[in-house]
Amino acid sequence: MTPQPRWGLGRAAMPLLKGTASYTRFRAELSDERNLTSDFILEGLRLHAFQPIAVQGEDERSAGFVEIEKHDSVDFPPSSVFQDDWMVFAWRIDTIRISSAQLREELAAWAQNFEGEHERAPSRFEKAEAKDALRRELRAVTPPATKTFDVSWNMSTGAVQVFSLSRKVVDEIQAALEKTFSCRLIPRSPMVLFDEAGLSDASMKPTPELCWPGMSADGH
């Protein structure tokens, strides 16, 4: 089988390296901490690496791991992943979005040409076939939009940071990490930390310093 041509791979911004503070925190629980070796990590990243969208294919979305500094690379040499106690990489999502307005315009032009050639309006079936063909043509010439999201994992503490606040993106990356590294990621939201610390509800009330005149610490 002849490999399909693929869209060229581009680079995107790197929030972790640029110091962006918008991230979601987790704590990793491993089924067996002895499995988290460098070979296991690199093999997992390569196994679930990003695959570009084939120009002549049917897929309109692709996602997977890429190197954090080279979003067009999935070789994952150790020097690109391991930084002291941390392993760092990125999650890349490519999406092809076909303009509905453009598709309608192309279909209207096709219908007009059809009527001029056949002296009748196209049937519903003919119009549906033409729409599918036009959509494939537009897909083949529409470059994908690329987004990347950095991920950092402290191998000593189990702290994991996903540099996104999008629930959909975070859920996708969490599922990929759990599958790749045979682990469970526990969200580290303020309420989870509050419960784990065994703090009382009273400790969540504002201190006197934070209360405006006439407001007591119980919020009244």
PEUR-V582468 format. One line per field, one symbol per residue. phi: phi as a letter, one per 40 degrees, with the letter a starting at -180 (. if undefined). psi: psi as a letter, one per 40 degrees, with the letter a starting at -180 (. if undefined). burial: I if it has 9 or more other C-alpha atoms within 8 Angstrom, else O. Layout:
BEGIN
phi = ???
psi = ???
burial = ???
END
This chain:
BEGIN
phi = .ccccbcccbbbcbccccgcccabbbbcbccacccccccccccccccbccbcccdccbcbaaaicbcccbcbbbcfcdccbcbfcbbbabbbbbbcbccccccccccccccccccccbfacccdccccccccccccccccbccccbbbbcbbbcccbgcbbbcabcdccccccdccccccbfbbbcdbcdcccccccgcccccccccdccccdgbcccgb
psi = hhhiiiiihiiiigddeeehehihiihhhidhdeegiddddddddddfihhihhdeadieiiiiiiidegeehfdfiddedhhbeihiaihhhhhhhhhddddddddddddddddddefiiiidddddddddddddddddehiihhiihihihhedeehhhhgiehddddddddddddddefihhhifidddddddefiiddeeiiiddehihehieee.
burial = OOOOOOIOOOOOOIIIOOOIOOIIIIIIIIOOOOOIOOOIIIOIIIOIIIOIIIIOOOOOIIIIIIIIOOIIOIOIOOOIIIIOOIIIIIIIIIIIIIOOOOIOOIIOOIIOOIIOOOOOOIOOOOIOOIIOOIIOOIIIOIOIOIOIIIIIIIIOOIIIIIIIIOOOIIOOIIOOIIOIIIIIIOIIOOOIIIOOOOOOOOOOIIOOOOIOOOOOIOOO
END
